[in-house]
Every structure is written in C-alpha cells, then in structure tokens.
Amino acid sequence: MALIGNWGDFTFYVSADQIKTFDSLKWDSAAKYSTHDRHLREPLLEFTGTDVETFTMFFSVFLGVNPIKEIASLLQAMRRGEVNRLVIGPKAYGTNKWVITKLSNSLKRFDRWGNLLVASVNVTMQSYAVR
C-alpha cells in the first residue's frame, strides 16, 4: 500500500485492491478583508485572514472503497468538529490544523437494489488557528 497522506484518521492511499484518494487536488484559496469606511478619506482595507480551501474526492466500489461509508466518516468528523493536520506526502499543508466546514456530495451511480456505487465529494476546509 502506498500512503499518499492523511487528515487525522482519514487516510489517502493506493494499493492493489483499493484506491482512496483525491479525484483531483485543486486548491481554491482566497484572503478575507474588511473594509473600514472613513470620513472624507479613502476606505481602509484590513486583512482578516484566509478563506476556505476546497478539494474533491472520488469514491467507487469499483476501486475497492465503500462510498457511503467514506461519506459517513467525513460527515461524522465534520459534525464532531475534528481538528487535524492535513498531510500530503511528507508535507503538512498550512501553518495550522484544519476543520471540515462543508461537504457537498454528488451520488453518481447506484445498483439495482439502491446501493451507492460511485460518489464524488467536494470537501471544504478552513484553517483552524489557535488563540
């Protein structure tokens, strides 16, 4: 098994029997600013931090993974407010740990009994800074 990375107990890996990793790793990064209006002067911008990061994961029974189980695991971690480092390869991404703030599930294929076969999950994470 080749370990690609992890977010806490949630591991990303590839083996001869299973593939559980990113469909594509695309980071949409943004910064947040507040605008302070000032009397008879230009508005003042203040950097208030970074915005969210997103990536997509692809789960398929044809790749040896149970999609509904993986979605449930991510959903449970989000609802518990788990805070973990995001590690890909040898590198931890970001300066802080990460929390899942949103999951968007696209249930793509089912068998004739209604079992989920293929799903795509858009994961939105935000950096969790310590006080």
C-alpha positions as a printed NumPy array, in Angstrom:
array([[  0.   ,   0.   ,   0.   ],
       [  1.278,   3.469,  -0.894],
       [  0.228,   6.065,   1.685],
       [ -0.392,   9.409,  -0.003],
       [ -1.401,  11.395,   3.053],
       [ -3.935,  11.862,   5.809],
       [ -6.207,  14.229,   7.695],
       [ -6.282,  12.748,  11.183],
       [ -7.505,   9.141,  10.986],
       [ -8.776,   9.654,   7.439],
       [ -6.023,   8.276,   5.195],
       [ -5.44 ,   8.709,   1.473],
       [ -3.804,   5.676,  -0.122],
       [ -3.433,   3.485,  -3.182],
       [ -2.993,  -0.284,  -3.116],
       [ -3.512,  -3.212,  -5.484],
       [ -7.04 ,  -3.664,  -4.092],
       [ -8.153,  -0.167,  -3.138],
       [ -7.844,   3.445,  -4.197],
       [ -8.918,   6.062,  -1.663],
       [ -7.55 ,   9.424,  -2.635],
       [ -8.297,  12.679,  -4.434],
       [-10.08 ,  12.755,  -7.751],
       [ -8.193,  15.969,  -8.296],
       [ -6.438,  18.15 ,  -5.8  ],
       [ -7.452,  21.686,  -6.632],
       [ -6.985,  24.392,  -4.08 ],
       [ -9.163,  27.473,  -4.347],
       [ -7.539,  29.892,  -1.966],
       [ -8.698,  33.349,  -1.022],
       [ -7.963,  36.047,   1.513],
       [-10.569,  37.887,   3.56 ],
       [-10.596,  41.646,   4.026],
       [-12.787,  44.022,   5.97 ],
       [-13.475,  47.493,   4.633],
       [-13.487,  50.34 ,   7.122],
       [-15.181,  53.485,   5.881],
       [-13.514,  56.705,   6.963],
       [-14.915,  60.214,   6.949],
       [-13.605,  62.223,   3.96 ],
       [-10.883,  59.664,   3.261],
       [-10.423,  56.541,   1.17 ],
       [-11.833,  53.348,   2.736],
       [ -9.232,  51.355,   4.642],
       [ -8.796,  47.644,   3.898],
       [ -7.756,  45.307,   6.698],
       [ -6.523,  41.752,   6.097],
       [ -8.521,  39.463,   8.402],
       [ -7.215,  36.025,   7.388],
       [ -7.527,  33.374,   4.747],
       [-10.729,  31.933,   3.424],
       [-11.59 ,  28.273,   2.849],
       [ -9.747,  25.596,   0.844],
       [-11.596,  23.005,  -1.253],
       [-10.805,  19.713,  -2.937],
       [-12.747,  16.837,  -4.471],
       [-12.588,  13.175,  -3.541],
       [-13.859,  10.287,  -5.652],
       [-15.118,   7.056,  -4.042],
       [-16.091,   3.961,  -6.006],
       [-16.849,   0.325,  -5.16 ],
       [-15.072,  -0.443,  -8.433],
       [-11.904,   0.919,  -6.778],
       [-12.425,  -1.17 ,  -3.622],
       [-13.948,   1.552,  -1.442],
       [-17.45 ,   1.795,   0.067],
       [-18.607,   5.327,  -0.909],
       [-21.407,   5.625,   1.657],
       [-19.047,   4.559,   4.458],
       [-16.438,   7.146,   3.433],
       [-19.06 ,   9.904,   3.173],
       [-20.42 ,   8.963,   6.615],
       [-16.892,   9.09 ,   8.057],
       [-16.269,  12.582,   6.664],
       [-19.718,  13.775,   7.791],
       [-19.148,  12.462,  11.306],
       [-15.74 ,  14.187,  11.508],
       [-17.312,  17.461,  10.349],
       [-20.172,  17.222,  12.873],
       [-17.756,  16.458,  15.731],
       [-15.607,  19.436,  14.777],
       [-12.439,  17.367,  14.374],
       [ -9.283,  19.456,  14.043],
       [ -6.312,  17.764,  12.327],
       [ -3.227,  18.431,  10.254],
       [ -3.617,  17.871,   6.522],
       [ -0.602,  15.882,   5.346],
       [  0.094,  15.013,   1.711],
       [  3.307,  13.155,   1.057],
       [  5.929,  14.286,   3.542],
       [  4.472,  17.81 ,   3.934],
       [  1.837,  19.198,   6.306],
       [ -0.18 ,  21.833,   4.445],
       [ -0.788,  25.194,   6.04 ],
       [  0.561,  26.625,   9.247],
       [ -2.41 ,  25.458,  11.327],
       [ -4.616,  22.419,  11.613],
       [ -7.794,  22.129,   9.501],
       [-11.513,  21.59 ,  10.084],
       [-14.135,  20.498,   7.573],
       [-16.693,  23.286,   7.216],
       [-18.761,  21.87 ,   4.356],
       [-19.306,  18.658,   2.39 ],
       [-21.081,  18.599,  -0.944],
       [-21.912,  15.044,  -2.038],
       [-22.712,  14.014,  -5.574],
       [-24.114,  10.477,  -5.567],
       [-23.41 ,   9.305,  -9.102],
       [-24.223,   5.597,  -9.584],
       [-26.412,   3.029,  -7.841],
       [-27.015,  -0.672,  -8.412],
       [-30.497,  -2.113,  -8.989],
       [-31.012,  -2.54 ,  -5.218],
       [-30.282,   1.109,  -4.484],
       [-26.762,   0.604,  -3.13 ],
       [-24.44 ,   3.538,  -3.802],
       [-21.613,   2.551,  -6.144],
       [-19.878,   5.822,  -7.039],
       [-19.773,   9.21 ,  -5.321],
       [-17.869,  12.444,  -5.609],
       [-17.413,  14.595,  -2.505],
       [-16.364,  18.233,  -2.543],
       [-14.631,  18.895,   0.797],
       [-14.335,  22.457,   2.094],
       [-11.808,  23.026,   4.872],
       [-10.729,  26.057,   6.827],
       [ -7.553,  26.706,   8.748],
       [ -8.144,  26.436,  12.493],
       [ -5.947,  28.948,  14.293],
       [ -5.236,  28.605,  17.979],
       [ -5.84 ,  31.532,  20.301]])
